[in-house]
Structures are given as C-alpha cells and as structure tokens.
C-alpha cells in the first residue's frame, strides 16, 4: 500500500522532467513546497524529540546522580547558578562522564559507526559525494548525542539536529526517486531545517544550508527550499517550546558610538585567532584518539573521563554551556573569578575535543558559541573601567564574539550572524558585527571547523561536470540520442529476446508494455544468469530490471551524464520532454559514448554555443568559411533555414546588425539565434559545402 501511494505521488505531483528547472516554474516550485514542508515537519518533530532527550538525560545523569545541574539560558529554563561543590555527589562526575562516553560509544560503533563525531561534516560530505544517509543514523545520533550531552560532555545540538532532518531528506529522496541534484537539495534543506528549528533561528538556518557546504561559495539552489523547511520546523518547535529567543538581552541594546568600532576590530582579530585554535585543537585531539590502538567504542569513555576530571576544577566547561553565556551577558559576569573567564574558552576547546573528537556524538556549533561568547566577555572584563568609551554592559561583546568566532571558522559569516541575532532577539549589533566577522574570516583563512567543506562549487562533484565541461549544459539529450534499435515485449521468452539482441548486435534493450510504455530493461547480463533451459521457459517480464532510469529529451547533457554515472549506468532510454511518470514512450536511447561524441563534434566546430535569450532557444557564434553556403551572399539569398535568425555580424573591429541586403563575407563571425529544431537544420546547412556557392539546395528564407 505504501509503495502504491508513493508511486501515485510521483505520477501526480512529481513528473520526472525538467521543462523548467527553476523556482519560476510553478510545477517545480510546488514540488519543493511539498518536499520542504515534509522535511520541515520532521525537523520540528526531531528537534522536539532531541531537545526532550537532552533534558531527560541531563536530569537523570547530572541531576539525579551527581546532584548538579548547569544553568540554562533565559529562554530555556532557569539561569540561576548552582555551586558545583554544593552538589550531593560531585565526586561522581568523572564516573558519570566516563559512563556516558562508554554508552554513547557502544551505541554508535555497534549500530552506525558513521554517526560518530559532530554529524554536520557527515551531512556535508554526503551532499558533495551524492550519498544517501542511512535511515537508522538520525535515531542513533539522537540517542547517543543526548547521552553525551546529558552526562556532561561538551557538545552542541546542531549536528544531531541537522543529521535528523538531513537523514529524512535523504530517505524521502530515495522513496520519491528524485534525481541526483534534487537529492542533494533535499539533504541541504534538511541541514538548514534542523538547525533553524532547534536554535529558533529559521532565517539563519536557511542561509546556513547554502553557506556551510563551501568555504567561499553558496549553494543557491537550496535557499528557497531551506527557507520553507526552516520556517515549518521552527513553527512546530516553537509551538511546543515557546517563541522566546534562547538568550535574553537588554531591550535598549544598540550600536550608537562609532569610536567603539576599534574594540570590535580587536575582538574580530582575537576571535579569528581563537577560532583557528579551536579548529586545530579539536582535530588535533581527534587525531590523537584515532592513533590509539584501542577498540573505537572505548575511546569516548576515555574522553569522558578527561572531561569529568576537568569538570571537577572548571564545571563551566561541562555540557552545552549556554547558561554561562547567558550569565556573561549581565552583571553576573563580574561575579565570576577572572581566572575562570580566562581559562574557559581554552578549556572548552579541550573538553569538546575529548567529548566529540574521541568518537562521541554531538555538535561543535554550540561549543563554538560558548568559546566566542566567553572570548568577548573576557575582552570586556579586561577593559571594563580601563578603556575609554567601552559599553557599560558586556552583552555587545558577548553577542559579537559568538558571531565572529564561529562565523569565521565555519566559513558561514552571514548565516552565523543572522542565527546569533535570532538567538538573542537582537538585530541592532549587525553593523559592528560585520566588521568583526569579516576580520575573523580573514584571520582564519582556509582553515575550517568543517573538514568536508570544499572551496567552491567547481570543486564539488555535485557541480563538477557543469564547471569542467560547461558546453555540456548547453546541449540536450535529444541532440545526442540515437533511435531505439529495437524493443522487447514482456511476454517474449528470454531465449527469443536473446536472439533478437544478438541479431541487432546490442547488449540491452527496453521492454515495452501493450501501450508502448517502458516498463523495464533486459540486458545480456540478466540473460547470462539463467541456464539454457531456464531461458526457454522464463519470460522477459520475469527477468528484466523494472527500476529503469529514463532521461527526458530536453534534459541538459551535464545533468543527464551525472544521472548515468551516479547510477553506474552507460545507457538509458529517452522519453518525450514533457512525459509524465505514467507515460514513458521511448523516443530514443542515449549512452555516455553518444554524449562524448556530441561533445567532441561540437568542440571541433568553428562555433561557440550558448544559451539563447529566451527559454528553449540557443545561439551560436560561427566563423564563416569560404566553403559555407552563405559565404559571399546576401542574407536574403542565402537560404537560411527556418527557425534560425542571424542577429549580428562581427567584421574585424566592427559590429553589424544585418538586414536582408547584408552580404556575409568569409572571415565574418556571425551570431545566430535558433530553436532546437532550427539548430538541427542549421548544423546540416553549415556543413554543406559548395563550389563557388553554386548548386545550393533551396531552403525556406527566414523573414
């Protein structure tokens, strides 16, 4: 029943064609409204489940066993500080953190080893490599991360939240048989939706989905789906948890003193340096654990023991740490010993490496917020009553510190600025934040906290064909395809089908039903799996592969080639450009060899092909050779094919806009606008040769 419903959805809502692969297309937009809404719903529900699991685990392990609860930010609970040594059993802390690491390690490395670490990197890698996220990973990540954080491990909640919704996006893409590009958009959309929901920062989460994949680029195709899913996820989570920002800040907070910019310059540079140290320290600790010759599931327990011992001295380094950031935004900062504020950023780097880098489960965005916020608090505390014109409250330094440190080291400056602004409910500090974040970004350079990030889209397998072979995107499947050499019937015996394949000297053929629609493909490999007697008994319908990839005639070659290579295929049937899932009449076949042949032929021509000015047209810049039919002729007598229009003539340094009496000379470079049918006629036209332009075959003249 479920498979039937999914099939109907694909037929009615998601016709697998690319008539317009743009959100300007109503059908494409509605498709993504539906997909993004589903991802957003799961992101919201997943955020609720994960948030509840963290609080349940924290109350059980730290609250019941140790008798200590770290402070919460104002928007999530009580921000009152409980003295650690007044807890019932503070000496149990190292045992609890060790047990938490051990339990999380057993869960992760037994059920889903790829769920170790902070999760966001795994989702980024899955996007670039076009891989699916296993359905069990979100649940494993949720449980293991809740235990890690609930037992005092220094980790954040963005990685698990991102993997929950990204994992669902990947599963949904598989169920709906989305093509490779749409699968990647669904995964990126899930990343933004999960983070936007659990941090109550829908705009920042949506932007993060486009920014976090690259060091110096954006995945713009994921923006609109990310906005939809992030808003839906935030609405569901907010309806359950409330609409207050995570952090409370003074209502009159604003940037009103330009001379203070010098302090934010210093803060940006300092955050860049500590952000660099955060990345180096975290991955340095990770590499140390990788070199330990111990079972992987034991390593998080060792990391947990280290966290527990540090927590005995500096309990502020335990857990997510958002409550301490909240405390540092008010007068409570002055009540903290200076040595605590001075050590906390560096202790947090170490405990995060021990908790997550050891193979435990949790995010690194949250600890980055704490490290950046406490860096800003430290700078304000050192300059308070010393530096002239310093703000009377530490809040601006803490907020901008959070933005600067993680915005730089994550190479997501815009997204992190917006997220922190939404998390604090304050947009008035964006002006000085832009300076600080920019400087932090420059100091960090190419270093990043997310090792799966690539420099630009040109470096990603998701766009490699598009950037490496840009000409492919201007060619369509219809230009490369060949006629269907033969087809088979599902009622034929395999032996008869084998003889037909041999007689046509081919290795595979589409199988059609009585209506002429493609229902499968039979290959020589399928036939060889059967013995000779079985080949005479079994029908093609029993043996064929029913999961058939079909390409549409108007599909760009770069996308078609990626679909073939991603599915490990060399050949696929071609259907009409606007064919629905239920109406797949084969009009041709295309192989990777056909695509390469067309590409080489186009390269060898003395022409340059580009997209046209309107949808469905292309233009070519062609250098006129003496043997071409239009050389040394007036346009009105050159018999240009119907559907082709010469729009300009470049003659040396002179640009001409031709009319009927314009004579085209050898050496001219002409620009021709044409539709796809006209392009076929044009290719035949310019490849004809003529002796002194005589004996031309007459063609209709373009008016």
C-alpha positions as CSV (number, residue, x, y, z in Angstrom):
1,X,0.0,0.0,0.0
2,X,2.8,2.4,0.9
3,X,4.6,1.8,-2.4
4,X,1.4,2.4,-4.3
5,X,0.9,5.7,-2.6
6,X,4.5,6.8,-3.3
7,X,4.0,5.8,-6.9
8,X,0.9,7.9,-7.2
9,X,2.6,10.9,-5.6
10,X,5.4,10.6,-8.2
11,X,2.9,10.4,-11.0
12,X,0.6,13.2,-9.9
13,X,3.0,15.7,-8.2
14,X,6.5,14.9,-9.3
15,X,6.7,14.2,-13.1
16,X,10.3,13.5,-13.7
17,X,11.1,16.1,-16.3
18,X,13.0,19.3,-16.4
19,X,10.9,21.5,-18.6
20,X,11.9,24.4,-16.4
21,X,14.4,23.6,-13.6
22,X,13.7,26.8,-11.8
23,X,11.6,28.1,-9.0
24,X,10.0,30.3,-11.5
25,X,8.3,27.2,-12.8
26,X,5.0,26.7,-10.8
27,X,5.3,22.9,-11.0
28,X,8.9,22.9,-9.8
29,X,8.1,25.4,-7.1
30,X,5.0,23.4,-5.9
31,X,7.1,20.2,-5.8
32,X,9.6,21.8,-3.5
33,X,6.9,23.4,-1.3
34,X,5.7,19.8,-0.7
35,X,9.1,18.3,-0.2
36,X,10.4,21.2,2.0
37,X,7.2,21.1,4.1
38,X,7.7,17.4,4.8
39,X,11.3,17.9,5.7
40,X,10.4,20.9,8.0
41,X,7.8,18.8,9.8
42,X,10.3,16.1,10.6
43,X,12.9,18.8,11.5
44,X,10.4,20.3,14.0
45,X,9.4,16.9,15.5
46,X,13.0,15.8,15.6
47,X,14.1,19.0,17.4
48,X,11.4,18.4,20.0
49,X,12.5,14.8,20.5
50,X,16.2,15.7,20.7
51,X,15.6,18.7,23.0
52,X,13.5,16.5,25.3
53,X,16.0,13.7,25.3
54,X,18.8,16.1,26.2
55,X,16.9,17.5,29.2
56,X,15.8,14.0,30.3
57,X,19.4,12.7,30.1
58,X,20.7,15.8,31.9
59,X,18.1,15.5,34.7
60,X,18.9,11.8,35.1
61,X,22.7,11.7,35.0
62,X,23.8,15.0,36.3
63,X,20.7,15.9,38.3
64,X,19.8,12.6,40.0
65,X,23.3,11.0,40.2
66,X,25.6,13.9,40.7
67,X,23.1,16.3,42.2
68,X,24.3,19.2,40.0
69,X,22.5,21.0,37.1
70,X,24.3,23.6,34.9
71,X,22.5,26.9,34.4
72,X,20.2,27.3,31.3
73,X,19.8,30.3,29.1
74,X,16.9,32.5,29.9
75,X,14.8,31.3,27.0
76,X,15.1,27.6,28.0
77,X,14.9,27.4,31.8
78,X,16.4,28.7,35.0
79,X,19.6,30.6,34.6
80,X,20.4,30.5,38.3
81,X,23.9,29.3,39.1
82,X,24.3,26.3,41.4
83,X,27.6,26.0,43.2
84,X,29.2,22.7,42.0
85,X,30.7,21.7,45.3
86,X,27.3,22.1,47.0
87,X,26.0,19.2,44.9
88,X,25.1,16.0,46.6
89,X,27.8,13.8,45.0
90,X,30.2,15.9,43.0
91,X,32.9,13.2,43.2
92,X,30.6,11.0,40.9
93,X,31.1,13.4,38.0
94,X,34.1,11.6,36.4
95,X,32.3,8.3,36.7
96,X,29.1,9.7,35.1
97,X,31.0,11.3,32.2
98,X,33.0,8.1,31.6
99,X,29.8,6.0,31.6
100,X,28.2,8.5,29.2
101,X,31.1,8.2,26.8
102,X,31.1,4.4,27.1
103,X,27.3,4.1,26.4
104,X,27.4,6.5,23.5
105,X,30.5,4.7,22.0
106,X,28.8,1.3,22.2
107,X,25.6,2.7,20.6
108,X,27.4,4.5,17.8
109,X,30.1,1.9,16.9
110,X,27.7,-1.0,17.2
111,X,24.7,0.4,15.2
112,X,26.1,3.1,12.9
113,X,29.8,3.9,13.0
114,X,29.3,6.8,10.6
115,X,27.3,8.6,13.3
116,X,30.4,9.3,15.3
117,X,31.6,12.9,15.7
118,X,29.6,16.0,15.2
119,X,27.4,15.0,12.3
120,X,27.4,18.1,10.3
121,X,30.6,17.1,8.5
122,X,29.0,13.8,7.6
123,X,26.0,15.6,6.1
124,X,28.2,17.9,4.1
125,X,30.2,15.0,2.8
126,X,27.0,13.2,1.8
127,X,25.9,16.2,-0.2
128,X,29.1,16.5,-2.2
129,X,29.5,12.8,-2.8
130,X,25.9,12.2,-3.7
131,X,25.5,9.6,-1.0
132,X,22.3,8.7,0.9
133,X,22.1,8.9,4.7
134,X,21.1,5.6,6.3
135,X,17.7,5.7,7.8
136,X,19.0,4.5,11.2
137,X,21.6,7.2,11.6
138,X,19.2,10.0,12.8
139,X,17.9,7.8,15.6
140,X,21.3,6.6,16.6
141,X,22.6,10.2,16.6
142,X,19.7,11.5,18.7
143,X,20.2,8.9,21.5
144,X,24.0,8.9,21.5
145,X,24.2,12.7,21.5
146,X,21.6,13.1,24.2
147,X,23.6,10.8,26.4
148,X,26.9,12.6,25.6
149,X,25.5,16.0,26.5
150,X,23.3,14.8,29.4
151,X,26.3,13.2,31.2
152,X,28.2,16.5,31.0
153,X,30.0,16.0,27.6
154,X,31.0,19.3,25.9
155,X,28.9,19.1,22.7
156,X,26.2,21.1,20.9
157,X,22.9,20.1,19.4
158,X,23.2,21.4,15.8
159,X,25.0,18.4,14.4
160,X,22.4,15.8,15.5
161,X,19.5,18.1,14.7
162,X,21.0,18.6,11.2
163,X,21.5,14.9,10.7
164,X,18.0,14.0,11.8
165,X,16.3,16.2,9.2
166,X,19.0,15.7,6.6
167,X,18.7,12.0,7.0
168,X,14.9,12.2,6.5
169,X,15.5,14.4,3.4
170,X,17.8,11.6,2.0
171,X,15.2,8.9,2.8
172,X,12.4,10.9,1.2
173,X,14.5,11.5,-1.9
174,X,15.0,7.7,-2.2
175,X,11.3,7.0,-1.7
176,X,10.3,9.5,-4.4
177,X,13.2,8.5,-6.7
178,X,14.4,12.1,-7.0
179,X,17.3,12.7,-9.4
180,X,20.8,13.4,-8.0
181,X,20.5,17.1,-8.0
182,X,17.2,17.1,-6.2
183,X,18.6,14.6,-3.7
184,X,21.4,17.0,-2.8
185,X,19.0,19.9,-2.4
186,X,16.8,17.8,-0.1
187,X,19.8,16.9,2.0
188,X,21.0,20.5,2.2
189,X,17.4,21.6,3.0
190,X,17.4,19.1,5.9
191,X,20.6,20.6,7.4
192,X,19.1,24.1,7.4
193,X,15.7,23.0,8.7
194,X,17.1,21.0,11.7
195,X,19.5,23.8,12.8
196,X,17.0,26.5,12.2
197,X,14.3,24.7,14.3
198,X,16.3,23.7,17.3
199,X,18.0,27.1,17.6
200,X,14.8,29.0,16.9
201,X,16.6,30.8,14.1
202,X,14.7,30.0,10.8
203,X,16.4,32.6,8.6
204,X,19.9,31.8,9.8
205,X,19.2,28.1,9.4
206,X,18.1,28.6,5.8
207,X,21.1,30.7,4.9
208,X,23.3,28.2,6.7
209,X,22.1,25.4,4.3
210,X,23.5,27.4,1.4
211,X,26.7,28.6,3.1
212,X,28.0,25.7,5.2
213,X,28.8,23.5,2.2
214,X,31.6,25.6,0.9
215,X,34.4,27.8,2.1
216,X,33.9,30.5,-0.5
217,X,30.7,29.8,-2.3
218,X,26.9,29.4,-1.9
219,X,24.5,26.6,-2.9
220,X,21.9,29.0,-4.1
221,X,19.5,26.2,-5.3
222,X,18.9,25.2,-1.6
223,X,17.9,28.7,-0.5
224,X,14.1,28.6,-1.2
225,X,13.6,25.0,-0.1
226,X,15.7,25.8,3.0
227,X,13.5,28.9,3.8
228,X,10.3,26.9,3.6
229,X,11.5,23.9,5.6
230,X,13.2,26.0,8.2
231,X,10.1,28.1,8.8
232,X,7.9,24.9,9.1
233,X,10.4,23.3,11.5
234,X,10.7,26.5,13.6
235,X,6.9,26.8,13.8
236,X,6.4,23.3,15.1
237,X,9.3,23.5,17.6
238,X,8.2,27.0,18.7
239,X,4.6,25.9,19.2
240,X,5.9,23.3,21.6
241,X,8.7,25.2,23.4
242,X,7.6,28.8,23.2
243,X,8.7,31.7,20.9
244,X,11.2,33.4,23.2
245,X,14.8,33.6,21.8
246,X,17.3,31.3,23.5
247,X,19.2,34.2,25.1
248,X,17.7,37.3,26.9
249,X,19.4,40.6,26.1
250,X,18.7,44.2,27.3
251,X,15.9,45.8,25.4
252,X,17.8,49.0,24.8
253,X,20.8,47.3,23.3
254,X,22.1,49.2,20.3
255,X,25.2,50.4,18.5
256,X,25.4,54.2,18.9
257,X,29.1,55.0,19.3
258,X,31.3,54.7,16.2
259,X,34.5,55.0,18.2
260,X,33.7,51.7,19.7
261,X,34.4,50.1,16.4
262,X,38.1,49.9,17.3
263,X,37.1,47.5,20.1
264,X,35.2,45.3,17.7
265,X,38.2,45.3,15.4
266,X,40.3,43.9,18.2
267,X,37.5,41.4,19.1
268,X,37.3,40.2,15.5
269,X,41.0,39.6,15.3
270,X,41.1,37.8,18.6
271,X,38.1,35.6,17.7
272,X,39.8,34.7,14.4
273,X,42.9,33.5,16.3
274,X,41.0,31.6,18.9
275,X,38.7,30.2,16.2
276,X,41.8,28.9,14.4
277,X,43.0,27.4,17.7
278,X,39.5,25.8,18.1
279,X,39.8,24.0,14.8
280,X,43.4,23.0,15.3
281,X,42.8,21.9,18.9
282,X,39.7,19.9,18.1
283,X,41.1,18.0,15.2
284,X,44.5,17.6,16.9
285,X,42.6,15.8,19.7
286,X,40.6,13.8,17.2
287,X,43.8,12.6,15.5
288,X,45.3,11.6,18.9
289,X,42.3,9.4,19.6
290,X,42.5,7.9,16.1
291,X,46.0,6.8,16.7
292,X,45.1,5.0,19.9
293,X,45.3,1.2,19.4
294,X,42.1,0.5,21.3
295,X,38.5,-0.5,20.2
296,X,36.7,2.5,18.9
297,X,33.8,2.1,21.4
298,X,36.2,2.5,24.4
299,X,37.7,5.8,23.2
300,X,34.6,8.0,24.1
301,X,34.8,6.7,27.6
302,X,38.5,7.8,27.9
303,X,37.4,11.2,26.6
304,X,34.5,11.3,29.0
305,X,36.9,10.6,31.9
306,X,39.1,13.6,30.8
307,X,36.0,15.8,30.7
308,X,34.9,14.7,34.2
309,X,38.3,15.5,35.7
310,X,38.4,18.9,34.1
311,X,34.8,19.5,35.3
312,X,35.8,18.9,38.9
313,X,38.0,22.1,38.5
314,X,36.0,24.0,36.0
315,X,32.4,22.9,35.9
316,X,31.6,25.7,33.4
317,X,33.3,23.6,30.7
318,X,30.6,20.9,31.1
319,X,27.6,20.3,28.8
320,X,26.5,22.8,26.2
321,X,27.4,25.8,28.3
322,X,24.7,28.2,27.1
323,X,23.8,29.1,30.7
324,X,27.2,30.5,31.3
325,X,27.0,32.6,28.1
326,X,23.7,34.0,29.4
327,X,25.3,34.8,32.7
328,X,28.2,36.6,31.0
329,X,25.7,38.9,29.3
330,X,24.7,40.6,32.5
331,X,26.1,41.7,35.8
332,X,26.7,38.1,36.8
333,X,29.9,38.2,34.7
334,X,31.5,40.4,37.4
335,X,30.8,37.6,40.0
336,X,32.8,35.0,38.1
337,X,36.5,34.8,39.0
338,X,38.8,36.3,36.3
339,X,40.7,33.0,36.1
340,X,37.5,31.2,35.1
341,X,36.7,33.6,32.3
342,X,40.3,33.5,31.2
343,X,40.5,29.6,31.1
344,X,37.0,28.8,29.9
345,X,37.5,29.3,26.1
346,X,40.6,27.1,26.1
347,X,39.1,24.5,28.5
348,X,36.0,24.4,26.2
349,X,38.2,23.6,23.2
350,X,39.8,20.7,25.1
351,X,36.6,19.3,26.5
352,X,34.9,19.4,23.1
353,X,37.8,17.5,21.6
354,X,37.6,15.0,24.4
355,X,33.8,14.6,24.1
356,X,33.3,14.6,20.3
357,X,36.8,14.1,18.8
358,X,37.1,10.8,20.8
359,X,34.3,9.3,18.7
360,X,31.4,10.5,20.9
361,X,28.4,12.1,19.4
362,X,27.4,15.8,19.4
363,X,27.7,19.1,17.6
364,X,30.5,21.6,17.6
365,X,28.4,24.7,16.8
366,X,27.2,25.1,20.5
367,X,30.7,24.9,22.0
368,X,31.9,27.4,19.3
369,X,29.1,29.8,20.5
370,X,30.4,29.4,24.1
371,X,34.0,29.9,23.2
372,X,33.2,33.0,21.1
373,X,30.9,34.5,23.7
374,X,33.4,34.0,26.6
375,X,36.2,35.5,24.4
376,X,34.0,38.6,24.1
377,X,33.3,38.5,27.8
378,X,37.0,38.2,28.6
379,X,37.9,41.2,26.4
380,X,35.1,43.3,28.0
381,X,36.1,42.2,31.5
382,X,39.7,43.2,31.0
383,X,38.8,46.6,29.5
384,X,36.0,47.4,31.9
385,X,36.8,50.7,33.8
386,X,40.1,50.8,31.9
387,X,39.4,51.5,28.2
388,X,37.5,54.7,27.4
389,X,34.1,54.5,25.8
390,X,33.7,50.8,26.4
391,X,30.0,49.7,26.5
392,X,28.5,49.7,30.0
393,X,27.4,46.1,29.6
394,X,29.2,43.1,28.3
395,X,26.3,42.0,26.1
396,X,27.5,43.5,22.8
397,X,31.0,41.9,23.2
398,X,29.5,38.5,24.0
399,X,27.0,38.6,21.1
400,X,29.5,39.8,18.6
401,X,32.1,37.3,19.9
402,X,29.7,34.4,19.2
403,X,29.1,35.7,15.7
404,X,32.8,36.4,15.0
405,X,34.4,33.2,16.2
406,X,32.1,30.6,14.6
407,X,31.2,32.7,11.6
408,X,34.8,32.8,10.7
409,X,35.9,29.3,11.4
410,X,32.8,27.8,9.9
411,X,33.1,30.0,6.8
412,X,29.5,30.9,7.2
413,X,29.6,34.6,8.2
414,X,26.2,35.7,7.0
415,X,24.3,32.6,8.4
416,X,26.0,32.7,11.8
417,X,25.4,36.5,12.2
418,X,21.7,36.0,11.4
419,X,21.5,32.9,13.6
420,X,23.0,34.6,16.7
421,X,20.9,37.7,16.0
422,X,17.8,35.5,16.1
423,X,19.0,33.5,19.1
424,X,19.4,36.8,21.1
425,X,16.4,38.5,19.6
426,X,18.6,41.5,18.6
427,X,19.5,42.8,15.2
428,X,20.9,46.2,16.3
429,X,24.5,44.9,16.6
430,X,24.8,43.7,13.0
431,X,26.8,46.8,11.9
432,X,29.8,46.3,14.2
433,X,29.4,42.5,13.9
434,X,30.0,42.7,10.1
435,X,33.4,44.3,10.8
436,X,34.4,41.8,13.5
437,X,33.2,38.7,11.5
438,X,35.0,39.9,8.4
439,X,38.3,40.3,10.2
440,X,37.8,36.9,11.9
441,X,37.1,35.3,8.5
442,X,40.3,36.9,7.1
443,X,42.4,35.7,10.0
444,X,41.1,32.1,9.7
445,X,42.0,31.9,6.0
446,X,41.4,28.5,4.5
447,X,41.2,26.8,7.9
448,X,37.8,25.4,8.8
449,X,36.0,23.6,11.5
450,X,34.1,21.5,8.9
451,X,36.7,19.4,7.0
452,X,34.1,18.2,4.4
453,X,33.7,21.8,3.1
454,X,35.0,22.4,-0.4
455,X,36.4,25.7,-1.7
456,X,33.8,26.4,-4.3
457,X,31.0,24.7,-6.3
458,X,33.6,24.0,-9.0
459,X,35.4,21.7,-6.6
460,X,32.3,19.7,-5.7
461,X,31.3,16.5,-7.5
462,X,27.8,17.9,-7.4
463,X,28.8,20.6,-10.0
464,X,32.0,19.2,-11.4
465,X,30.5,18.4,-14.8
466,X,28.8,21.8,-15.0
467,X,32.1,23.7,-14.4
468,X,34.5,21.3,-16.0
469,X,32.5,20.8,-19.2
470,X,30.3,24.0,-19.4
471,X,29.5,23.2,-23.0
472,X,27.5,20.1,-21.9
473,X,25.0,22.3,-20.1
474,X,24.1,23.9,-23.5
475,X,23.5,20.6,-25.2
476,X,20.4,18.5,-24.8
477,X,19.8,14.7,-24.7
478,X,17.7,15.0,-27.9
479,X,20.8,16.1,-29.8
480,X,22.9,13.1,-28.5
481,X,20.3,10.3,-28.6
482,X,20.0,7.6,-31.2
483,X,16.8,5.9,-32.5
484,X,15.7,2.9,-30.5
485,X,17.4,0.0,-32.3
486,X,14.7,-2.5,-31.1
487,X,12.4,-3.2,-28.2
488,X,11.2,-6.3,-26.4
489,X,7.9,-7.5,-25.1
490,X,7.4,-8.7,-21.6
491,X,5.7,-11.8,-22.9
492,X,8.6,-13.0,-25.0
493,X,10.7,-15.8,-23.7
494,X,14.2,-14.9,-22.7
495,X,15.7,-17.2,-25.4
496,X,13.8,-15.3,-28.1
497,X,14.9,-12.0,-26.7
498,X,18.5,-13.2,-26.6
499,X,18.4,-14.0,-30.3
500,X,16.9,-10.5,-31.0
501,X,19.7,-8.8,-29.1
502,X,22.3,-10.9,-31.0
503,X,20.8,-10.1,-34.4
504,X,20.9,-6.4,-33.7
505,X,24.4,-6.7,-32.1
506,X,23.4,-4.9,-28.9
507,X,23.7,-5.8,-25.3
508,X,20.5,-4.3,-23.9
509,X,17.0,-3.2,-25.0
510,X,14.0,-1.5,-23.4
511,X,10.9,-3.6,-22.6
512,X,7.5,-2.1,-23.6
513,X,4.0,-3.0,-22.5
514,X,1.0,-3.1,-24.8
515,X,0.6,0.7,-24.6
516,X,4.2,1.2,-25.8
517,X,5.4,2.5,-22.4
518,X,8.8,1.5,-20.9
519,X,8.3,-1.0,-18.1
520,X,11.9,-2.4,-17.8
521,X,15.2,-3.1,-19.4
522,X,16.7,-6.5,-20.3
523,X,20.5,-6.9,-20.6
524,X,22.8,-9.7,-21.7
525,X,23.9,-9.8,-18.0
526,X,20.4,-10.6,-17.0
527,X,20.2,-13.4,-19.6
528,X,23.5,-15.0,-18.6
529,X,22.2,-15.5,-15.0
530,X,19.9,-18.2,-16.4
531,X,20.7,-21.6,-17.7
532,X,19.7,-22.5,-21.3
533,X,16.6,-24.5,-20.2
534,X,15.5,-21.5,-18.0
535,X,15.9,-19.1,-20.9
536,X,13.4,-21.1,-22.9
537,X,10.9,-21.2,-20.0
538,X,11.1,-17.7,-18.4
539,X,9.6,-14.6,-19.9
540,X,11.3,-11.3,-20.3
541,X,8.8,-9.8,-17.8
542,X,10.1,-12.2,-15.1
543,X,13.8,-11.4,-15.6
544,X,14.0,-7.8,-16.7
545,X,15.1,-4.9,-14.4
546,X,12.0,-2.9,-13.6
547,X,13.8,0.0,-12.0
548,X,14.6,1.9,-15.1
549,X,16.3,5.3,-15.3
550,X,14.8,7.3,-18.2
551,X,16.1,10.6,-19.4
552,X,14.0,13.4,-21.0
553,X,14.7,14.7,-24.4
554,X,15.1,18.3,-23.2
555,X,17.4,17.4,-20.3
556,X,20.8,19.2,-20.4
557,X,23.6,16.8,-21.1
558,X,25.6,17.6,-17.9
559,X,22.7,16.6,-15.7
560,X,21.9,13.5,-17.8
561,X,25.6,12.4,-17.7
562,X,25.6,12.9,-13.9
563,X,22.5,10.8,-13.5
564,X,24.0,8.0,-15.6
565,X,27.3,8.0,-13.8
566,X,25.7,8.3,-10.3
567,X,23.6,5.2,-11.1
568,X,26.6,3.4,-12.6
569,X,24.9,3.2,-16.0
570,X,26.2,3.7,-19.5
571,X,22.9,3.8,-21.3
572,X,19.3,4.9,-20.7
573,X,16.1,5.2,-22.8
574,X,14.9,8.7,-23.7
575,X,11.3,9.8,-23.4
576,X,9.4,12.9,-24.5
577,X,10.4,16.2,-22.9
578,X,7.1,16.6,-21.0
579,X,6.4,12.9,-20.4
580,X,4.8,12.1,-17.1
581,X,5.9,9.1,-14.9
582,X,2.9,7.1,-16.2
583,X,3.5,7.9,-19.8
584,X,7.0,6.8,-20.8
585,X,7.1,6.2,-24.5
586,X,10.7,5.6,-25.7
587,X,11.7,8.0,-28.5
588,X,15.4,7.1,-28.4
589,X,18.3,5.8,-26.4
590,X,21.4,7.7,-25.3
591,X,24.7,6.4,-23.9
592,X,27.8,8.0,-22.4
593,X,29.5,7.3,-25.7
594,X,26.8,9.3,-27.6
595,X,27.3,12.2,-25.2
596,X,31.1,12.3,-25.6
597,X,30.7,12.0,-29.3
598,X,28.4,15.0,-29.5
599,X,30.6,17.0,-27.1
600,X,33.7,16.3,-29.3
601,X,31.8,17.2,-32.5
602,X,30.7,20.5,-31.0
603,X,34.2,21.3,-29.8
604,X,35.7,20.7,-33.3
605,X,33.3,23.1,-35.0
606,X,34.3,26.7,-35.6
607,X,31.4,27.8,-33.4
608,X,30.6,28.7,-29.9
609,X,27.3,27.5,-28.5
610,X,25.5,29.4,-25.7
611,X,22.0,29.5,-24.1
612,X,19.6,31.7,-26.0
613,X,17.9,34.9,-24.9
614,X,14.6,33.1,-24.2
615,X,13.7,29.7,-22.9
616,X,14.0,26.9,-25.5
617,X,16.5,28.8,-27.7
618,X,20.3,28.7,-28.2
619,X,22.7,30.9,-30.0
620,X,25.9,30.1,-31.9
621,X,28.8,32.3,-32.8
622,X,30.2,30.9,-36.1
623,X,33.2,31.9,-38.1
624,X,32.2,32.0,-41.8
625,X,34.4,29.8,-44.0
626,X,34.7,30.3,-47.8
627,X,33.1,26.9,-48.5
628,X,30.0,27.6,-46.4
629,X,26.7,28.2,-48.3
630,X,26.1,31.7,-47.0
631,X,29.7,33.0,-47.7
632,X,29.8,36.0,-50.1
633,X,26.0,36.1,-50.3
634,X,23.3,38.5,-49.2
635,X,21.3,37.2,-46.3
636,X,18.0,37.3,-48.3
637,X,19.5,34.9,-50.9
638,X,21.5,32.7,-48.5
639,X,18.5,30.3,-47.9
640,X,19.0,30.4,-44.1
641,X,16.9,27.5,-42.6
642,X,13.6,28.3,-40.9
643,X,13.9,28.7,-37.2
644,X,17.3,30.4,-37.5
645,X,18.0,34.2,-37.3
646,X,21.3,35.9,-37.9
647,X,21.3,38.7,-35.2
648,X,24.8,40.2,-35.6
649,X,27.9,40.2,-37.7
650,X,31.4,40.8,-36.3
651,X,33.7,42.0,-39.1
652,X,37.1,42.9,-37.7
653,X,36.5,45.5,-35.0
654,X,33.1,46.5,-36.5
655,X,29.8,45.1,-35.2
656,X,27.0,45.0,-37.7
657,X,23.3,44.3,-37.2
658,X,22.3,42.7,-40.5
659,X,19.3,43.1,-42.8
660,X,18.3,41.3,-46.0
661,X,20.8,43.1,-48.2
662,X,23.8,42.5,-45.9
663,X,26.5,40.4,-47.6
664,X,28.2,37.8,-45.4
665,X,31.9,37.6,-46.1
666,X,34.4,34.8,-45.3
667,X,36.1,35.6,-42.0
668,X,33.0,37.2,-40.5
669,X,31.8,35.9,-37.2
670,X,28.0,35.7,-37.2
671,X,25.7,35.2,-34.2
672,X,22.7,33.0,-35.0
673,X,19.7,32.6,-32.7
674,X,17.6,29.4,-33.2
675,X,15.3,27.0,-31.5
676,X,16.2,23.3,-31.0
677,X,14.6,22.2,-34.3
678,X,16.2,25.0,-36.1
679,X,19.6,24.1,-34.7
680,X,19.4,20.7,-36.3
681,X,18.7,22.3,-39.7
682,X,21.4,24.8,-39.1
683,X,24.0,22.1,-38.4
684,X,23.2,20.4,-41.7
685,X,23.2,23.8,-43.5
686,X,26.6,25.0,-42.5
687,X,28.3,21.6,-43.0
688,X,27.2,21.6,-46.7
689,X,30.0,22.7,-49.0
690,X,29.5,24.5,-52.3
691,X,31.6,25.2,-55.4
692,X,31.7,29.0,-55.7
693,X,28.3,29.0,-54.0
694,X,26.5,27.2,-56.8
695,X,24.0,24.3,-56.8
696,X,22.7,25.3,-53.3
697,X,19.7,23.3,-52.2
698,X,16.8,25.7,-51.7
699,X,15.5,26.2,-48.2
700,X,12.8,28.5,-46.8
701,X,14.0,32.0,-46.1
702,X,13.7,33.4,-42.6
703,X,11.7,36.6,-42.7
